[in-house]
């Protein structure tokens, strides 16, 4: 295998998993360990997608990817076990095709983490375009995602449902903010969404996705969160493709302006437990970054 073919094999598309990419790929995979509030800045050239691979037990931290050049994009691939991504920011509206900015899963039955990440500048719109965080079907461990800001993507912000059909791993999403992404903001097959916000403020249909979408088998637990949909889409949907799922909603404020705000498909159930209401706020959770510089503060 040539060096270019090796690099292409690290670029994970959610549709092809290990399919080839259509852009020129830049550089070698980079795993860094800068200290304190320092950051390393990686500038992505025009018409290039920077691909970074994080292997078993490795940590990628304190890196800003400057993707402000025309046609620039970034894909960070962490599919293994016991890896960590922390203090990472992507600056600029990326051009990604149908690829994911972050392809993340623990495929060794362990625990891997993503924490303190900015992906708030979004992507250049394409039909069936870029995804924020995608989890592969063979994720069989625990994935913990905390303090992540994802906005303005052509596809799902957190697309973590594929393991429900194969690996059966869980996904815990906490203290995150997702806004104006198409399809859905939090999409899981089993796990939790805790102290998270989904917000739709964009009038364009291709920036309006569901709040939380539960796929089979469930259960997906939504706790202490806010679904600020502004009548544009469901706050909650359970079930997809003829398969049932389960959701529980606790201490959560949600919007009921779109067809009542929730739907149960294919025999699914949504249980509204204690402390819920229909007056959500548009806010960024405490400690979740509100800018690139916040990541490194």
C-alpha positions in Angstrom: 0.0 0.0 0.0 1.4 3.4 -0.9 1.7 6.2 1.7 -1.3 8.0 0.0 -3.4 4.9 0.2 -2.6 4.5 3.8 -3.7 8.1 4.5 -6.9 7.6 2.6 -7.7 4.5 4.6 -7.8 6.7 7.7 -10.5 9.0 6.3 -13.8 7.5 7.6 -17.0 8.3 5.7 -20.1 7.4 7.7 -21.5 5.8 4.5 -18.5 3.8 3.3 -16.8 3.6 6.8 -13.3 3.0 5.2 -14.1 4.5 1.7 -11.7 6.6 -0.2 -11.9 10.4 -0.1 -12.2 12.8 -2.9 -9.8 15.5 -1.7 -6.1 15.8 -1.4 -5.1 14.7 2.1 -2.5 16.6 4.1 0.2 15.6 6.5 0.8 12.7 8.7 -1.5 11.8 11.7 -0.7 14.0 14.6 -1.1 13.2 18.3 0.1 16.0 20.5 0.5 16.5 24.2 1.0 20.3 24.7 0.7 21.4 28.3 -1.5 23.8 30.2 -3.4 26.3 28.1 -0.9 26.1 25.2 -2.1 25.2 21.7 -0.6 24.1 18.5 -2.1 25.5 15.4 -2.3 23.4 12.3 -3.2 25.4 9.2 -5.0 23.3 6.5 -4.2 24.4 2.9 -6.8 25.1 0.3 -8.7 22.1 -1.2 -7.2 19.8 1.4 -8.7 17.6 4.1 -6.4 17.2 7.1 -6.8 13.6 8.5 -5.6 12.8 12.0 -5.7 9.3 13.5 -5.8 8.7 17.3 -4.9 5.1 18.1 -5.4 2.9 21.2 -4.4 4.6 24.4 -3.3 7.8 22.7 -4.3 11.4 23.5 -4.9 14.2 21.0 -5.1 17.5 22.9 -4.5 21.3 22.7 -4.7 21.6 18.9 -6.5 24.2 16.8 -7.1 23.3 13.2 -7.4 26.4 11.0 -9.6 25.4 8.2 -10.5 28.9 6.9 -8.9 28.3 3.5 -11.2 27.6 0.5 -12.0 23.9 0.3 -10.3 23.0 3.6 -11.6 20.3 6.0 -10.6 18.2 8.9 -11.3 14.6 9.9 -10.2 13.2 13.3 -10.5 9.5 13.4 -10.4 7.8 16.8 -11.6 4.2 16.4 -9.9 1.9 18.9 -9.9 1.8 22.7 -8.9 3.9 25.7 -8.1 7.0 23.6 -8.8 10.6 24.5 -9.5 13.8 22.6 -9.5 17.0 24.6 -9.1 20.7 24.0 -9.4 20.6 20.2 -11.0 23.3 18.0 -11.7 23.5 14.3 -11.8 27.1 13.0 -13.6 27.9 9.8 -16.5 26.5 7.8 -15.2 23.2 6.6 -15.8 21.5 3.3 -16.3 17.8 4.0 -18.5 16.1 1.4 -20.3 13.4 3.3 -17.4 12.8 5.7 -17.4 13.4 9.5 -15.3 15.9 11.3 -14.9 13.4 14.2 -15.2 9.6 13.7 -15.2 8.2 17.2 -15.8 4.9 18.8 -14.4 2.5 21.4 -14.1 -0.9 19.6 -12.2 -2.7 22.3 -14.8 -2.8 25.0 -13.2 -0.1 27.0 -13.9 3.6 27.7 -12.8 6.5 25.4 -13.4 10.2 25.9 -14.0 13.4 24.0 -14.0 16.6 26.0 -13.8 20.4 25.4 -14.2 20.7 21.7 -15.3 23.5 19.3 -16.9 22.7 16.0 -19.1 25.7 16.0 -18.3 27.3 12.6 -20.1 24.6 10.7 -19.7 23.4 7.1 -20.3 24.7 3.7 -23.8 23.3 3.0 -24.1 20.1 0.8 -27.1 17.8 0.6 -26.3 14.8 2.8 -23.1 16.7 3.8 -20.8 16.8 6.8 -21.5 15.2 10.2 -20.0 16.4 13.4 -19.5 13.3 15.5 -20.1 9.8 13.9 -19.8 6.5 15.8 -19.2 3.3 13.8 -21.4 0.2 14.1 -18.7 -1.8 15.8 -18.4 0.5 18.8 -18.8 -1.9 21.7 -17.5 0.0 24.7 -18.4 3.3 26.4 -17.9 6.6 24.7 -18.1 9.7 26.9 -18.6 13.1 25.1 -18.5 16.2 27.3 -18.4 20.0 26.7 -18.7 20.0 22.9 -20.1 22.8 20.8 -21.4 21.8 17.3 -23.3 24.1 15.0 -24.5 24.6 11.4 -23.8 21.2 9.9 -25.5 19.7 6.8 -26.1 16.4 8.6 -26.4 15.2 12.2 -24.4 17.0 14.9 -24.0 13.8 17.0 -24.6 10.7 14.8 -24.1 7.9 17.4 -26.9 5.4 16.5 -25.0 2.8 14.3 -23.8 0.7 17.2 -27.4 -0.2 18.0 -27.4 -2.6 15.1 -24.1 -4.3 15.8 -21.6 -3.4 18.5 -24.1 -2.4 21.2 -21.8 0.1 22.8 -23.2 3.1 24.9 -22.7 6.8 24.4 -22.9 9.4 27.1 -23.3 13.0 26.0 -23.0 15.6 28.7 -22.8 19.5 28.9 -23.0 19.9 25.1 -24.5 22.4 22.8 -25.8 21.6 19.3 -27.6 24.1 17.0 -28.9 24.4 13.5 -27.9 21.0 12.2 -29.9 19.0 9.8 -31.5 15.6 10.5 -30.9 15.6 14.2 -28.8 17.1 17.0 -28.5 14.1 19.3 -29.0 10.7 17.6 -28.3 7.6 19.8 -29.3 4.0 20.1 -28.4 3.5 23.8 -27.0 6.1 26.2 -27.7 9.4 27.9 -28.1 13.1 26.9 -27.5 15.1 30.1 -27.4 18.9 30.6 -27.4 19.4 26.9 -29.1 21.9 24.6 -30.4 21.6 21.1 -31.4 24.9 19.4 -32.9 25.7 16.0 -32.8 29.4 15.2 -32.2 29.1 11.4 -35.2 29.6 9.1 -33.6 27.4 6.4 -35.0 23.9 6.3 -31.6 22.3 5.8 -30.5 23.6 9.1 -33.5 22.2 11.1 -33.1 18.8 12.7 -34.7 16.9 15.5 -33.7 17.5 19.1 -33.1 13.9 20.2 -33.7 10.9 18.0 -33.6 7.5 19.7 -32.9 4.5 17.4 -33.2 0.8 18.3 -32.8 -0.7 20.8 -32.7 2.1 23.4 -33.0 3.1 26.1 -32.0 6.7 25.5 -32.2 8.8 28.6 -32.6 12.6 28.4 -31.9 14.4 31.7 -31.8 18.1 32.7 -31.6 19.3 29.1 -33.4 21.9 26.9 -34.8 21.3 23.4 -35.2 24.9 22.0 -36.6 23.9 18.6 -38.7 27.0 18.0 -41.5 25.0 16.3 -39.2 23.8 13.5 -38.9 20.1 14.4 -39.6 17.5 17.0 -37.9 17.8 20.3 -38.0 14.0 20.6 -38.5 11.1 18.2 -38.3 7.5 19.1 -37.9 4.7 16.5 -36.6 4.5 12.9 -36.7 2.3 9.9 -39.5 0.1 11.3 -37.6 -0.7 14.6 -38.8 0.4 18.0 -36.8 2.3 20.6 -37.3 3.7 24.1 -36.7 7.1 25.6 -37.1 8.6 29.1 -37.3 12.3 29.7 -36.5 13.8 33.1 -36.1 17.4 34.4 -36.1 18.7 30.8 -37.6 21.7 29.1 -38.7 21.1 25.5 -40.6 22.8 22.7 -44.1 21.4 21.7 -44.6 23.7 18.7 -44.0 21.1 15.9 -46.8 18.5 15.9 -46.9 18.4 19.7 -43.1 18.2 20.0 -42.7 14.4 20.1 -43.5 11.2 18.1 -43.3 7.5 18.8 -42.7 5.4 15.7 -42.8 1.6 15.1 -44.1 0.8 18.5 -41.6 3.0 20.4 -42.2 4.5 23.8 -41.3 7.9 25.2 -41.8 8.1 29.0 -42.1 11.6 30.4 -41.0 11.4 34.0 -40.7 14.1 36.7 -39.6 17.7 36.4 -40.4 18.4 32.7 -41.8 21.5 31.1 -42.3 23.2 27.8 -40.3 26.4 28.2 -36.8 25.8 26.9 -34.0 28.3 26.9 -31.5 29.0 24.2 -28.2 28.7 26.2 -24.8 27.1 26.1 -24.2 24.9 29.1 -21.7 26.0 31.7 -18.1 25.0 30.9 -19.0 24.2 27.2 -16.8 26.4 25.0 -18.5 29.3 23.2 -15.6 30.1 20.9 -12.3 28.7 19.7 -10.4 30.6 22.3 -12.6 29.3 25.1 -11.3 25.8 24.4 -7.8 26.9 25.4 -8.7 29.3 28.2 
